[in-house]
Amino acid sequence: MPAGSGPVRVMHVCDKFGIRGSRVHGVSRLLAWWFPRFDRRRIEPMLVHLRGDDAAARNLRASGVSAVSLGKGKFDPTTWKALRRTAERFRPDVIHVHGYGGANFCRPLARLLGAKLVLHEHAAYPRVPPYQVPLDLAMAGMTDAGIAVSSTTKDFMVRRRFLPASKIRVVFNGAPLDEFKPESRERADTVRLRYGIPARAPLLGTVGRLDAQKGNTHLIAALPAVLARHPEAHLLVVGEGELMDAHRAQTYRLGLDHRVVFAGFSNEIPLLQSAMDVQVFPSIFEGTPLTLFEAMSMARPIVSTWVDGLGEVLRHEETGLLVPPADPAALAVALCRLLDDPPLAARLAARAQAESRRYDIRATVEALEEIYLDLVARMPEAA
């Protein structure tokens, strides 16, 4: 793109916005935060969704971000034609992909169109689908830049997706921190009243999808040990997903149904977080979950597993308490420690809030813009 010819056109391609029974996913939340914040003098963004219009797409649209939905299935070969037609109309300088499908179709498409290809990885997944391995091997050279949400994720991209480390930049996720400030005690108490939680009962909380990755099975399993020491404690679970029914059944088996509240999907995350005394991240693996930065900004004391990006952002005994994954006993000990020691909880929360300033979403957007501009500046026609 010749210098001075206008903003860089960036086409984001996302496989799907929701995931396994949840109408919201970290990537779709990021897109809803990024798009309004791109400097339109420098970047002209467009969003393409490979699947059809669904609850997740509608939720994203309600946030003010529209997408071209192609309505294609996971392995639909007609995706190529629809993507090419869409891209030829938009004429992107950069194609920024999220997900295996987007990467597989868009890498050759970018080469065909003379665009740069950015592959964004959002977690260090335990496994890669078998079909993806030969595709990544064959098309690694078609990737101009990689973005990893943590150093662990960067290692995953090198080892499992075959990208050279020199092409990958770590760009931490962030959150719009100005939207995540603690509400007043009076407002927070309205949440407790809504769900029948006593005003001064210790309230643990977790926010995220209800699937195996998020580890809530282990958090629920830890609750009996917490209740043995703090019998009035409650757990507020915010989110939806494929394991909702399984988690409910687990609480009934353990006799915890009167202590665990499933709030489901909510657009009032800061208010719900304000009601929590401790926010818990029991994940089995992660990238850098957006709710982590929100909890830090909200000055919530945090108990987290030490996996991947969680362990990279948080510092044990400084900005949170870190425990091994899939270990209910360790979770219970850490939770009780914070409930037993309010000064410790307050100290960790204050340090986390101060540290959160590094992770404002504006810094993420500026880093993305720099990557796009640098890629386009190195195009032959820009010389």
Phi, psi and omega per residue, in radians:
M1 nan 2.108 -3.120
P2 -1.093 2.514 -3.140
A3 -1.031 2.428 3.084
G4 1.410 0.096 -3.085
S5 -1.546 0.074 3.117
G6 2.171 3.126 -3.112
P7 -1.169 2.711 3.076
V8 -1.277 2.222 -3.141
R9 -1.535 2.087 -3.080
V10 -2.101 2.070 3.111
M11 -1.773 1.937 3.048
H12 -1.477 2.309 3.117
V13 -2.140 2.107 -3.070
C14 -2.118 2.300 3.135
D15 -1.025 -0.906 -3.077
K16 -2.724 2.730 -3.110
F17 -1.728 -0.620 3.075
G18 -1.764 2.997 -3.125
I19 -2.629 2.172 3.018
R20 0.710 1.137 3.021
G21 1.480 0.083 3.124
S22 -2.000 2.344 -3.115
R23 -1.465 -0.030 3.123
V24 -2.358 2.563 -3.106
H25 -2.492 2.694 -3.088
G26 -0.948 -0.709 -3.105
V27 -1.123 -0.734 -3.127
S28 -1.183 -0.587 3.071
R29 -1.152 -0.726 3.101
L30 -1.058 -0.801 -3.137
L31 -1.049 -0.688 3.122
A32 -1.139 -0.490 3.107
W33 -1.507 -0.659 -3.079
W34 -1.199 -0.877 -2.903
F35 -1.010 -0.790 3.128
P36 -1.194 -0.306 -3.052
R37 -1.703 -0.156 3.064
F38 -1.108 2.396 3.088
D39 -1.307 1.843 -3.034
R40 -1.165 -0.230 3.038
R41 -1.278 -0.392 -3.089
R42 -1.972 -0.572 -3.011
I43 -2.267 2.261 2.996
E44 -1.958 1.794 -3.060
P45 -1.624 2.682 3.035
M46 -2.453 2.587 -3.103
L47 -2.136 2.249 3.108
V48 -2.111 2.331 -3.114
H49 -2.022 2.114 -3.058
L50 -1.203 -0.547 -3.104
R51 -1.498 -3.035 3.138
G52 -1.522 3.057 3.110
D53 -1.172 2.232 -3.128
D54 -2.496 -3.050 -3.098
A55 -1.036 -0.662 -3.136
A56 -1.167 -0.734 3.110
A57 -1.137 -0.690 3.113
R58 -1.163 -0.653 3.108
N59 -1.131 -0.679 3.092
L60 -1.151 -0.725 3.138
R61 -1.113 -0.637 3.116
A62 -1.118 -0.420 3.110
S63 -1.420 -0.091 3.091
G64 1.848 0.065 -3.128
V65 -1.962 2.044 3.121
S66 -1.696 2.684 -3.129
A67 -2.384 2.624 2.971
V68 -1.457 1.976 3.139
S69 -1.666 2.115 -3.072
L70 -1.456 -0.345 3.089
G71 1.213 0.575 -3.072
K72 -1.819 2.629 3.058
G73 -1.366 3.073 -3.003
K74 -1.059 -0.753 -3.098
F75 -2.038 0.522 -3.085
D76 -1.279 2.018 -3.109
P77 -1.169 -0.326 3.121
T78 -1.298 -0.115 3.073
T79 -1.006 -0.695 -3.103
W80 -1.004 -0.836 -3.090
K81 -1.130 -0.756 -3.127
A82 -1.147 -0.711 3.111
L83 -1.134 -0.778 -3.121
R84 -1.087 -0.750 3.135
R85 -1.076 -0.756 3.137
T86 -1.130 -0.782 -3.109
A87 -1.166 -0.653 -3.137
E88 -1.149 -0.518 3.064
R89 -1.262 -0.709 -3.075
F90 -1.430 -0.527 -3.117
R91 0.972 1.107 -3.081
P92 -1.220 2.559 2.946
D93 -1.482 -0.547 -3.117
V94 -2.357 2.380 2.983
I95 -1.965 2.120 -3.055
H96 -1.943 1.975 -2.981
V97 -1.888 2.549 3.100
H98 -2.287 1.927 3.136
G99 1.928 2.766 -3.090
Y100 -1.139 -0.743 -3.107
G101 -1.072 -0.812 3.115
G102 -1.040 -0.728 3.136
A103 -1.120 -0.715 -3.061
N104 -1.207 -0.720 -3.136
F105 -1.412 -0.600 -2.956
C106 -1.514 -0.375 3.126
R107 -1.120 -0.872 3.049
P108 -1.178 -0.541 3.116
L109 -1.116 -0.740 3.118
A110 -1.065 -0.716 3.119
R111 -1.116 -0.703 -3.138
L112 -1.094 -0.676 -3.051
L113 -1.593 -0.108 -3.091
G114 1.300 0.415 3.125
A115 -1.686 2.838 3.051
K116 -1.558 2.554 -3.089
L117 -1.995 2.167 3.068
V118 -1.963 2.155 3.109
L119 -1.828 2.102 -3.073
H120 -1.887 2.078 3.120
E121 -1.856 2.287 -2.992
H122 -1.850 -0.004 3.094
A123 -2.919 2.784 3.014
A124 -1.647 1.579 -3.011
Y125 -1.255 2.549 -3.140
P126 -1.100 -0.488 -3.137
R127 -2.558 2.725 3.041
V128 -1.945 2.369 3.113
P129 -0.937 2.398 -3.097
P130 -0.941 -0.639 -3.129
Y131 -1.148 -0.393 -3.030
Q132 -1.377 -0.471 -3.041
V133 -1.038 -0.937 3.134
P134 -1.139 -0.551 3.112
L135 -1.156 -0.762 3.115
D136 -1.151 -0.686 3.091
L137 -1.058 -0.756 -3.077
A138 -1.252 -0.541 -2.994
M139 -1.945 0.160 3.139
A140 -0.981 -0.659 -3.124
G141 -1.233 -0.191 3.118
M142 -1.581 0.057 -3.139
T143 -1.738 2.097 -3.092
D144 -1.485 -0.529 3.137
A145 -2.701 2.559 3.041
G146 -2.058 2.543 3.047
I147 -2.143 2.213 3.115
A148 -2.044 2.486 -3.090
V149 -1.492 -0.051 3.088
S150 -2.849 2.909 3.092
S151 -1.146 -0.616 3.083
T152 -1.085 -0.718 3.114
T153 -1.165 -0.626 3.069
K154 -1.084 -0.770 3.102
D155 -1.038 -0.705 3.092
F156 -1.060 -0.746 -3.128
M157 -1.137 -0.598 3.113
V158 -1.262 -0.841 -3.018
R159 -1.354 -0.686 -2.961
R160 -1.895 -0.296 3.135
R161 -2.070 0.016 2.899
F162 1.157 0.543 3.079
L163 -1.680 2.461 3.092
P164 -1.169 2.434 -3.107
A165 -1.014 -0.543 -3.093
S166 -1.132 -0.363 -3.127
K167 -1.598 -0.137 -2.987
I168 -1.830 2.274 3.065
R169 -1.998 2.344 3.056
V170 -1.446 2.090 3.067
V171 -2.201 1.857 -3.126
F172 -1.133 2.494 2.946
N173 -1.095 2.815 3.064
G174 -2.491 -2.975 3.103
A175 -2.529 2.740 3.063
P176 -1.290 1.538 -2.932
L177 -1.090 -0.440 3.120
D178 -1.185 -0.292 3.107
E179 -1.596 -0.126 -3.068
F180 -2.112 1.440 3.086
K181 -2.200 2.484 -3.095
P182 -1.009 2.375 3.034
E183 -1.401 2.922 3.102
S184 -1.148 2.769 3.110
R185 -1.036 -0.639 -3.141
E186 -1.105 -0.755 3.115
R187 -1.173 -0.722 3.125
A188 -1.083 -0.613 -3.130
D189 -1.176 -0.379 3.073
T190 -1.155 -0.534 3.072
V191 -1.153 -0.822 3.129
R192 -1.056 -0.740 3.125
L193 -1.087 -0.715 -3.129
R194 -1.016 -0.700 -3.046
Y195 -1.805 0.175 3.092
G196 1.220 0.555 3.130
I197 -1.753 2.165 3.131
P198 -0.931 2.534 -2.995
A199 -1.006 -0.619 -3.075
R200 -1.968 0.237 3.087
A201 -1.242 2.429 3.054
P202 -1.010 2.215 -3.088
L203 -2.096 1.991 2.999
L204 -1.578 2.614 -3.127
G205 -2.561 2.635 3.046
T206 -2.461 2.493 -3.088
V207 -2.236 2.185 3.102
G208 2.745 3.111 3.110
R209 -1.120 2.587 3.093
L210 -1.709 1.438 3.060
D211 -2.460 3.084 -3.008
A212 -1.070 -0.610 -3.108
Q213 -1.003 -0.648 -3.007
K214 -1.375 -0.218 2.945
G215 1.274 0.334 -3.091
N216 -1.196 -0.345 3.019
T217 -0.985 -0.710 -3.114
H218 -1.319 -0.562 3.078
L219 -1.151 -0.781 3.115
I220 -1.103 -0.688 3.119
A221 -1.131 -0.451 3.135
A222 -1.377 -0.323 -2.984
L223 -1.106 -0.693 3.113
P224 -0.965 -0.682 3.123
A225 -1.189 -0.602 3.081
V226 -1.176 -0.750 -3.120
L227 -1.156 -0.498 3.100
A228 -1.080 -0.515 -3.130
R229 -1.758 -0.557 -3.132
H230 -2.253 1.412 -2.980
P231 -1.126 -0.278 3.135
E232 -1.635 0.008 -3.071
A233 -1.130 2.614 3.060
H234 -2.269 2.814 3.063
L235 -2.172 2.224 3.087
L236 -1.887 2.063 -3.116
V237 -1.880 2.007 -3.085
V238 -1.909 2.120 3.137
G239 2.447 3.039 3.127
E240 -2.427 2.904 -3.141
G241 2.798 -3.101 -2.986
E242 -1.177 -0.355 -3.115
L243 -1.711 0.196 -3.139
M244 -0.946 -0.910 -3.106
D245 -1.122 -0.684 3.137
A246 -1.137 -0.706 3.111
H247 -1.162 -0.705 3.087
R248 -1.063 -0.782 -3.138
A249 -1.089 -0.661 3.118
Q250 -1.091 -0.728 3.138
T251 -1.130 -0.623 3.102
Y252 -1.188 -0.737 3.139
R253 -1.073 -0.625 -3.105
L254 -1.563 0.020 -3.118
G255 1.198 0.569 -3.047
L256 -1.919 0.105 -3.021
D257 -1.075 -0.409 3.107
H258 -1.483 -0.067 -3.112
R259 -2.041 -0.179 -3.118
V260 -2.030 2.200 3.116
V261 -1.950 2.177 3.066
F262 -1.734 1.871 -3.059
A263 -1.456 -0.299 -3.093
G264 1.245 -2.789 -3.138
F265 -1.199 2.497 3.130
S266 -2.600 2.523 2.983
N267 -1.761 0.210 -3.105
E268 -2.000 0.780 -3.024
I269 -1.029 -0.810 -3.141
P270 -1.036 -0.669 3.124
L271 -1.156 -0.758 3.123
L272 -1.138 -0.713 3.107
Q273 -1.124 -0.574 3.137
S274 -1.109 -0.460 -3.138
A275 -1.422 -0.244 -3.057
M276 -1.458 2.436 3.018
D277 -1.494 -0.557 3.103
V278 -2.480 2.362 3.034
Q279 -1.842 2.385 -2.981
V280 -2.041 2.405 3.073
F281 -2.177 1.558 -3.063
P282 -1.606 0.493 -2.962
S283 -1.065 2.614 3.053
I284 -1.495 -0.655 2.983
F285 -2.635 2.820 -3.052
E286 -2.734 3.004 2.814
G287 -1.778 -1.850 2.885
T288 -2.334 1.709 -3.056
P289 -1.086 2.429 -3.088
L290 -1.111 -0.576 -3.135
T291 -1.142 -0.340 3.058
L292 -1.131 -0.842 -3.127
F293 -1.168 -0.598 3.088
E294 -1.114 -0.819 -3.127
A295 -1.089 -0.703 3.110
M296 -1.084 -0.803 -3.141
S297 -1.132 -0.542 -3.133
M298 -1.395 -0.004 -3.126
A299 1.051 0.751 3.034
R300 -1.639 2.277 2.974
P301 -1.112 2.452 -2.945
I302 -2.128 2.347 2.876
V303 -1.994 2.244 -3.042
S304 -2.476 2.677 2.884
T305 -1.251 2.769 -3.048
W306 -1.621 0.364 -3.051
V307 -1.285 2.525 2.865
D308 0.739 -2.260 -3.051
G309 -1.111 -0.489 3.092
L310 -1.038 -0.844 3.136
G311 -1.248 -0.281 3.119
E312 -1.446 -0.645 -3.101
V313 -1.451 -0.783 -3.092
L314 -1.493 2.618 3.045
R315 -2.075 2.151 -3.080
H316 -1.017 2.315 3.120
E317 1.255 -0.023 3.112
E318 -2.002 -0.925 3.124
T319 -2.073 0.092 3.100
G320 3.061 3.060 3.007
L321 -1.906 2.235 -3.079
L322 -1.929 2.411 -3.113
V323 -2.329 2.846 3.090
P324 -1.156 2.665 3.070
P325 -1.248 2.730 3.067
A326 0.979 0.673 -3.097
D327 -2.310 1.467 -3.107
P328 -1.012 -0.644 -3.129
A329 -1.091 -0.771 3.128
A330 -1.161 -0.672 3.072
L331 -1.026 -0.814 -3.110
A332 -1.071 -0.744 3.139
V333 -1.067 -0.800 -3.117
A334 -1.153 -0.721 3.132
L335 -1.115 -0.783 3.112
C336 -1.110 -0.625 -3.141
R337 -1.058 -0.746 3.134
L338 -1.241 -0.679 3.120
L339 -1.202 -0.548 3.121
D340 -1.326 -0.414 -2.964
D341 -2.252 1.343 -3.130
P342 -0.959 -0.659 3.091
P343 -1.072 -0.681 3.078
L344 -1.101 -0.798 3.137
A345 -1.027 -0.770 -3.126
A346 -1.152 -0.670 -3.140
R347 -1.150 -0.786 3.119
L348 -1.111 -0.724 -3.128
A349 -1.110 -0.731 -3.126
A350 -1.150 -0.715 3.119
R351 -1.171 -0.679 3.104
A352 -1.116 -0.714 3.133
Q353 -1.101 -0.753 3.103
A354 -1.096 -0.708 -3.127
E355 -1.195 -0.498 -3.076
S356 -1.077 -0.373 -3.100
R357 -1.074 -0.363 3.092
R358 -1.252 -0.270 -2.950
Y359 -2.055 0.585 3.052
D360 -1.228 2.496 -3.059
I361 -1.066 -0.437 3.131
R362 -1.120 -0.593 3.102
A363 -1.168 -0.657 3.086
T364 -1.097 -0.825 -3.117
V365 -1.090 -0.738 3.117
E366 -1.092 -0.661 3.104
A367 -1.142 -0.719 3.099
L368 -1.088 -0.778 3.132
E369 -1.044 -0.707 3.117
E370 -1.081 -0.718 3.135
I371 -1.100 -0.816 3.137
Y372 -1.043 -0.848 -3.076
L373 -1.122 -0.657 3.123
D374 -1.159 -0.735 3.128
L375 -1.080 -0.781 -3.098
V376 -1.207 -0.605 3.121
A377 -1.103 -0.444 -3.123
R378 -1.630 0.094 3.056
M379 -1.198 2.532 -3.106
P380 -0.957 -0.698 -3.064
E381 -1.290 -0.196 3.119
A382 -1.496 -0.152 -3.099
A383 -1.205 nan nan
